[in-house]
Amino acid sequence: MAEQHSSETKLIGCIISKNGLKGRALGSDMLAAFDIFESIESPFMAGSLTVSDSKNFINDYPIEGGETIQIKLKTTFSDVPIEYSFVIAKIGTRIIKNKMQVYELILCSPEALINESLRVQDSLSGNPETIIEKMLGDEYLGSKKELFSEPSRFDTKLIPNRTRPFDIIASLLRKSVSSKTTYTGKKYKKYEKNRQNRPNSNSKPIKGSAGFFFWETRRGYNFFSIDALCDTSENGKFIVKQKVEGKEVPRLKSEAWGPYIETTANTDVSGDQRFIISDAMFTSEIDLMSSLRRGKYSSLIVFFNHSTGQYEEYTYKIKDSYDNMAHLGGQDAISLIPTNEIELSNYPTRIMSMILDHESWYNEPGIASPDDAKATNPNKFADWQKYYAAQGLARAELLKNQEAKVNIPGNPLICAGDKIDLKIQSKLADKLRKKQPFDLETSGVYLVKEIRHLFNFLDGNNGTCKTTLGLFRDSYGVKEVPSNHGNK
C-alpha cells in the first residue's frame, strides 16, 4: 500500500453477530464512518459506527443491543489488517428521509457492559496488580485480553460491598505506588535552621512519587505508574521488564512515534507525508491558580490515628522529589513561582486531613504501624496514605504541565499511553530560524493521553483516516538541550 495517499485506509470486512443468529456482513455501501476512542483515564475503549441503511437492516436483523461488531481495516502503516471488536451499547440519532435512513451505533468493549451487571462482594487482598488480574479474570469480567502491568509497592485489603470491578480498580489507582519509587522521611539540612520561620513549624518533610493509570487499548489492558509512562530511557529506573523467549523486554507496550513535523502551509514538503502535523493547538500551559489550589507544588497533610491518638503533620514539596521522577522533557527542575519576592512554591497551598487506621486488618497484640521503630511484626495491610495521598495528586498535576491537541494523518497503530515526538517550527525571524528551525521548548516527547481515529469510508477511493491526539507532559523542552524553564 506504499503508493497510497498518506491518509488512505481500506475496509477489509465488517461482521455483526449475536447469540442464536448467524453473523451478517455489512458491506462498504452501508458503512459511512467508524470512530474509535482510547484514553489512559478510561478502563475500556469506545467507538461509533455510522450506518447508511436502505435495506431496513436495523429492524429486519434486528439490532437490539449487545451484538458484536468485528471490523478489519488496512492502512499505509501495516500490511497486516488491524482488527477491532466491540459490542453495541446504544443506537444513536436515526435520521429517516425518503427511502434512506442513517443512524449511529454507539460501541464499547464487551467488558464495559459486563461490568455494569457485576457487583463484587468477596473481600480482596494483595498487591493491586494481583487484584486487577482477578477482576479481569474468569471469576468476574472474563476478559481474554492480555494485561500488561507493573507491580506496586504496598499490599492492600478491602471489602468491596457490592462494587463494580472497574470501580474497584479505580479506587486502587489512588493507592498504588511504584515499587521503584524512592521515599525518605529524613530532615533536610536547612529544615531545623529555618523551622521557627515557617508557618507550619511542627510539620515534617516527606518525599516520594505516586499515581497509576489503568486503561484499555487495542493491544490489551494496561496498569502502570506515571513515572513508568514518562521514562523514555532505554534502561531507565522505572522501566519494568519481563522475560519473553529468554530475552528481557519492557512490560509496558508503549511505542515511540515520530518525529511528527510541523510544516509551513502551502509549501512543498519532502519526506514521508504520513508524519506531518496537520494542525496543533496547545490547550493549557500555565494555570497557577488551579495548580496552587490542588497542591501541585506543596501540600500540608494532617494525619490522626484514632487507634493510638497520634497526631502528625507532614509537608510535601514536589521540588524535593522532582529529581527522583522520570520526565518527558529536558527540564532539570520544576518551574517555581517567585511572586513579590516570595517563593510561593515553598508554602503549602492545600491542606488535607486524613484518618490513619493501621488496626483494621490486624489482630496481633503488638504495634501495627510499620513506621513505628518498636514494631516487630507490623501490619502487612497497613494504612499507607502518607506515601500516596499528596504525592499522587502532585504527580498527576505535574503531568498537565503542557497539554496539546494535534491532528495528524491517520495512524491507527498509535494507542493511548504511547509517546509522540513533535517538532514544532520556531517562530523566530527567518534569519534566526535558519540557525534553529524548531522551537526547542515546545518540541519534544509527549505522552498520548487520549486518541481518536476517525475512518471516513466515503472519502477517496477506499476511504481515509484522520487521527486526533490529546497530549500532555510534565516538563518543557527536548532531552538533548537544557530547557530555559525550571531552576535549581
C-alpha positions in Angstrom: 0.0 0.0 0.0 3.1 2.3 -0.3 1.6 4.0 -3.3 -1.5 5.1 -1.5 -2.2 8.6 -0.1 -0.8 9.1 3.4 -4.3 9.0 5.0 -5.8 6.3 2.9 -7.4 3.3 4.5 -9.3 0.2 3.3 -12.2 -1.7 4.8 -11.5 -5.4 4.7 -14.6 -6.5 6.4 -17.3 -5.8 9.0 -19.3 -8.6 10.7 -22.2 -8.2 13.1 -23.2 -11.2 15.1 -25.2 -12.2 18.2 -26.1 -15.4 20.0 -28.6 -17.5 18.2 -28.2 -15.8 14.8 -25.6 -16.2 12.1 -23.2 -13.4 11.6 -24.0 -10.9 8.8 -21.6 -8.9 6.8 -22.1 -5.1 6.5 -20.9 -4.0 3.1 -18.9 -0.9 2.3 -22.1 0.6 0.8 -23.7 0.6 4.3 -20.8 2.0 6.3 -20.2 5.7 6.2 -17.8 6.2 9.1 -16.1 4.4 12.0 -14.8 6.3 15.1 -12.5 4.8 17.8 -11.6 6.4 21.1 -9.0 5.4 23.7 -7.8 7.2 26.9 -5.4 6.4 29.7 -8.2 7.6 32.0 -10.7 5.1 30.7 -10.9 1.4 31.6 -12.5 0.5 28.2 -12.4 1.5 24.6 -15.3 3.2 22.9 -16.4 4.0 19.4 -19.2 4.6 16.9 -20.3 3.2 13.5 -22.4 5.4 11.2 -24.6 3.2 9.0 -26.4 4.2 5.8 -29.3 1.7 5.8 -31.6 1.5 2.7 -32.5 -2.2 3.5 -34.2 -1.7 6.8 -31.4 -3.8 8.3 -32.0 -2.2 11.8 -35.4 -3.9 12.1 -35.1 -7.0 9.9 -31.9 -8.3 11.6 -32.9 -6.8 14.2 -30.4 -4.7 16.1 -31.4 -4.9 19.8 -28.1 -4.0 21.6 -25.3 -6.3 22.8 -24.4 -7.5 19.3 -20.7 -7.9 18.4 -19.2 -5.8 15.7 -15.9 -7.0 14.3 -14.1 -4.8 11.8 -10.9 -5.3 9.8 -9.0 -2.4 8.3 -5.8 -1.9 6.3 -3.7 1.2 6.3 -0.5 2.5 4.9 1.4 1.7 8.2 0.9 -2.1 8.0 0.2 -4.8 5.5 -1.4 -6.8 8.4 -5.0 -5.8 8.9 -6.0 -4.1 12.1 -8.9 -5.8 13.9 -11.4 -4.2 16.3 -14.1 -6.0 18.3 -16.9 -4.0 20.1 -20.4 -4.6 21.3 -23.4 -2.3 20.5 -24.3 -0.3 23.6 -26.7 2.2 22.0 -28.4 3.2 18.8 -27.9 6.9 18.4 -29.7 9.5 16.4 -31.6 8.0 13.5 -32.4 10.2 10.5 -35.1 9.0 8.1 -35.6 10.6 4.7 -37.4 9.1 1.7 -36.2 5.5 1.3 -33.0 6.1 3.3 -32.1 6.1 7.0 -28.8 6.9 8.6 -28.1 6.0 12.3 -25.2 5.7 14.6 -24.3 2.6 16.6 -22.6 3.5 19.8 -19.9 0.9 20.6 -17.9 -0.2 23.7 -15.7 -3.0 24.8 -17.7 -6.1 25.9 -16.2 -5.8 29.4 -17.8 -2.4 29.9 -21.3 -4.0 29.6 -20.4 -6.9 31.8 -19.1 -4.5 34.4 -22.5 -2.9 34.7 -24.1 -6.2 35.8 -21.5 -7.3 38.3 -21.2 -6.5 42.0 -18.2 -7.8 43.9 -18.9 -8.9 47.5 -15.9 -11.1 48.5 -13.1 -9.5 50.4 -9.9 -8.8 48.3 -6.3 -8.6 49.4 -2.8 -8.5 47.9 -0.9 -6.3 45.5 -3.1 -4.0 43.4 -1.7 -5.8 40.3 -3.0 -9.1 41.7 -6.4 -7.7 42.4 -6.7 -6.2 38.9 -5.8 -9.6 37.4 -8.6 -11.1 39.5 -11.2 -8.5 38.4 -10.3 -9.1 34.7 -10.3 -12.9 35.1 -12.9 -15.6 34.6 -14.4 -15.1 38.1 -15.6 -11.6 37.2 -15.2 -9.8 33.8 -14.0 -12.9 32.0 -11.7 -11.0 29.7 -9.4 -12.9 27.4 -7.3 -9.8 26.6 -3.7 -9.5 27.7 -2.9 -7.5 30.8 0.4 -5.5 30.8 1.1 -4.4 34.3 3.6 -3.1 36.8 3.8 -4.4 40.4 3.1 -1.7 43.0 4.8 -1.3 46.4 2.1 -2.0 49.0 -0.3 -4.8 49.7 -3.9 -3.8 50.4 -7.1 -5.3 51.7 -10.6 -4.2 51.1 -14.3 -5.2 51.3 -15.9 -4.1 48.0 -19.5 -4.1 49.4 -21.2 -4.7 46.1 -18.9 -2.5 44.0 -18.4 -2.9 40.2 -15.0 -4.3 39.1 -13.9 -1.2 37.2 -14.8 1.0 40.3 -12.7 -1.2 42.5 -9.8 -0.8 40.0 -10.3 3.0 40.0 -10.1 3.1 43.8 -6.8 1.2 43.7 -5.2 3.7 41.3 -5.1 6.3 44.1 -3.4 3.9 46.4 -0.8 2.4 44.1 2.8 3.4 44.3 5.6 2.2 42.0 8.0 -0.3 43.6 10.9 1.7 42.2 9.9 5.0 43.8 12.3 6.4 46.4 10.8 7.6 49.8 12.5 9.2 52.7 11.4 11.0 55.8 14.8 12.4 56.6 15.2 16.0 57.7 16.9 18.3 55.3 19.9 20.4 56.2 18.0 23.7 56.2 14.9 22.3 57.8 15.9 22.7 61.5 17.6 26.0 60.9 14.5 27.7 59.3 11.9 25.7 61.3 10.8 28.6 63.5 10.4 30.9 60.5 8.0 28.5 58.7 4.2 28.8 59.0 3.9 25.1 59.8 6.9 24.7 62.1 5.7 21.3 63.6 5.4 19.6 60.2 7.9 17.0 59.0 9.1 16.8 55.4 8.2 13.9 53.2 9.2 12.9 49.7 8.2 10.4 47.0 6.0 9.9 43.9 2.8 8.1 43.3 0.0 7.7 40.8 -1.1 4.9 38.4 -3.2 4.7 35.3 -5.4 1.7 34.2 -6.6 1.8 30.6 -7.5 -0.3 27.6 -6.1 -0.1 24.1 -6.4 -2.4 21.1 -3.3 -4.2 22.4 -5.0 -5.1 25.7 -5.2 -3.7 29.3 -2.5 -1.7 31.0 -1.7 -0.8 34.6 1.4 1.4 35.0 2.7 4.2 37.1 3.0 7.8 35.8 6.8 7.5 36.2 7.0 4.4 34.1 5.0 6.1 31.3 7.3 9.1 31.4 10.6 7.1 31.4 11.9 7.5 27.9 15.4 6.0 28.5 16.2 2.5 27.2 17.1 1.1 30.6 15.6 3.7 32.9 14.9 3.4 36.6 11.2 2.9 36.1 11.4 0.5 33.1 9.7 -2.8 34.1 11.0 -5.8 32.2 9.9 -9.4 31.7 11.4 -12.4 30.0 10.0 -13.4 26.7 11.6 -16.4 24.9 14.7 -15.9 27.1 15.0 -12.2 26.4 14.2 -9.3 28.7 11.8 -6.9 27.1 9.8 -4.0 28.6 6.4 -5.0 30.0 4.9 -1.6 29.0 3.8 -1.8 25.4 4.3 1.9 24.8 5.5 2.6 21.3 7.5 5.8 20.4 6.3 7.5 17.2 7.7 10.3 15.1 9.1 12.7 14.8 6.0 14.4 13.6 6.9 17.7 12.0 5.0 21.0 11.7 5.3 22.5 8.3 4.5 25.9 6.8 1.2 26.0 4.9 1.2 25.9 1.1 4.8 24.7 0.8 6.2 21.6 -0.8 7.3 19.2 1.8 9.7 16.4 1.2 9.9 13.2 3.2 7.2 10.8 4.5 3.9 12.7 4.3 2.4 10.4 7.0 4.5 12.2 9.7 3.3 15.7 9.0 1.4 17.7 11.7 -1.9 18.9 10.1 -2.5 21.4 12.9 -1.7 21.7 16.6 -3.3 23.6 19.5 -1.8 23.9 23.0 -4.8 24.0 25.3 -3.1 24.6 28.6 0.4 25.5 29.7 0.3 27.7 32.8 -2.6 27.6 35.3 -1.1 28.8 38.6 -4.4 29.3 40.5 -5.6 25.8 39.8 -2.1 24.3 40.5 -1.8 26.1 43.8 -5.3 25.1 45.0 -4.8 21.5 44.0 -1.5 21.3 45.8 0.8 20.8 42.8 3.8 22.5 44.4 3.3 21.9 48.1 0.7 20.4 50.5 0.2 20.0 54.2 -1.1 16.6 55.2 -2.6 16.2 58.7 -2.9 12.6 60.0 -4.7 11.5 63.1 -4.5 7.8 64.2 -7.8 7.2 66.0 -6.5 3.9 67.4 -3.4 5.4 69.1 -4.4 9.1 69.4 -1.3 10.1 67.5 -1.4 13.4 65.5 1.2 14.2 62.8 1.7 16.9 60.2 3.7 16.4 57.0 4.7 18.9 54.3 5.2 17.6 50.8 7.0 19.7 48.2 7.2 18.3 44.7 10.5 20.1 44.1 12.2 17.9 46.6 11.1 14.8 44.7 11.5 16.1 41.2 14.9 14.6 40.6 13.7 11.1 41.5 10.9 11.2 39.0 11.0 10.3 35.3 10.4 13.2 32.9 9.5 13.5 29.2 11.1 16.9 28.6 14.6 18.3 29.2 13.7 20.4 32.2 16.2 19.9 35.1 13.9 21.3 37.8 10.3 22.2 38.3 9.2 25.8 37.3 8.7 27.7 40.6 6.7 30.8 41.3 8.6 33.8 42.6 6.0 36.5 43.2 6.7 39.7 45.1 10.0 38.3 46.3 8.1 35.4 48.0 8.6 31.9 46.7 5.1 30.6 46.7 6.2 27.0 45.9 7.7 26.8 49.4 4.4 27.2 51.1 1.6 24.5 51.4 -1.4 25.8 49.4 -3.6 22.7 50.1 -4.3 21.3 53.5 -5.6 17.7 53.7 -6.7 15.9 56.8 -6.9 12.1 57.0 -7.6 9.4 59.5 -4.9 6.7 59.8 -6.0 3.3 60.7 -3.4 0.6 60.9 -5.5 -1.7 63.1 -8.4 -2.6 60.8 -6.8 -5.8 59.5 -4.5 -6.5 62.5 -5.3 -8.9 65.3 -1.9 -9.2 67.0 -1.2 -7.7 70.4 1.9 -5.8 69.1 2.3 -2.5 67.3 0.6 -2.4 63.9 2.2 0.7 62.4 5.1 -0.1 60.1 6.5 3.4 60.8 7.0 2.7 64.5 10.6 1.7 65.3 9.3 -0.6 68.1 7.1 -2.6 65.8 8.5 -6.2 65.5 5.7 -7.6 63.3 3.8 -4.7 61.8 0.5 -5.0 59.8 1.0 -6.2 56.3 -2.1 -4.3 55.2 -1.3 -1.1 57.0 -2.7 2.4 56.0 -0.2 3.8 53.6 -1.9 7.2 52.9 1.3 9.0 54.0 3.0 7.6 50.9 0.5 8.3 48.2 -2.1 11.0 49.2 -0.2 14.2 48.4 2.3 12.5 46.1 -0.3 11.2 43.7 -2.1 14.4 43.4 1.0 16.5 42.8 2.4 14.0 40.2 -0.9 14.0 38.3 -1.0 17.8 38.3 2.7 17.9 37.1 1.7 15.8 34.1 -0.6 18.6 33.0 2.3 21.0 32.6 1.8 21.2 28.8 -1.4 19.9 27.1 -2.0 19.9 23.4 -4.4 18.6 20.7 -2.8 17.6 17.5 -4.2 16.3 14.2 -2.1 14.0 12.0 -2.7 11.7 9.0 -4.4 8.6 10.2 -2.2 6.2 12.1 -4.4 3.6 13.9 -1.3 1.8 15.2 -0.9 4.6 17.8 -2.5 3.9 21.1 -3.2 5.8 24.3 -0.1 5.6 26.5 2.3 5.8 23.6 4.8 8.6 23.2 5.0 11.1 20.3 8.0 13.2 19.3 6.8 16.5 18.0 9.0 19.1 16.1 7.3 22.5 16.2 8.6 25.2 13.9 10.4 28.1 15.5 8.5 31.4 15.4 11.7 33.4 15.1 12.5 35.7 12.2 13.6 33.9 9.0 17.3 34.7 9.5 17.3 33.3 13.0 15.1 30.3 12.0 17.8 29.1 9.6 20.1 28.5 12.6 17.4 27.0 14.8 14.4 25.8 12.7 12.5 24.3 15.7 11.1 25.6 18.9 13.2 23.7 21.5 10.9 24.4 24.4 7.6 23.3 22.7 9.1 20.5 20.7 9.9 17.2 22.3 8.3 14.0 23.6 4.7 13.9 24.7 2.5 11.2 26.2 -0.7 10.3 24.4 -3.4 10.9 27.0 -6.3 10.1 24.6 -6.6 9.3 20.9 -9.4 9.3 18.3 -9.2 7.6 15.0 -11.9 8.7 12.5 -12.3 6.5 9.4 -14.4 8.1 6.6 -15.4 5.4 4.1 -17.0 7.9 1.7 -13.8 9.9 1.2 -11.3 8.9 -1.5 -11.1 5.6 -3.5 -11.3 3.4 -0.4 -11.6 5.8 2.5 -9.4 7.9 4.7 -8.4 8.0 8.3 -7.6 11.1 10.5 -6.1 10.8 13.9 -6.6 13.3 16.7 -4.2 13.2 19.6 -4.7 14.6 23.1 -1.2 15.0 24.5 0.3 16.1 27.8 3.7 16.1 29.5 5.3 17.1 32.8 8.2 19.2 31.6 9.3 21.5 28.8 12.0 21.1 26.2 13.9 18.3 24.4 16.2 15.9 26.2 19.3 16.9 24.2 19.2 20.6 25.1 18.8 22.1 28.6 15.5 23.8 29.0 15.1 27.5 29.9 12.3 26.5 32.3 12.9 25.5 35.8 15.8 26.3 38.1 17.7 24.7 40.9 
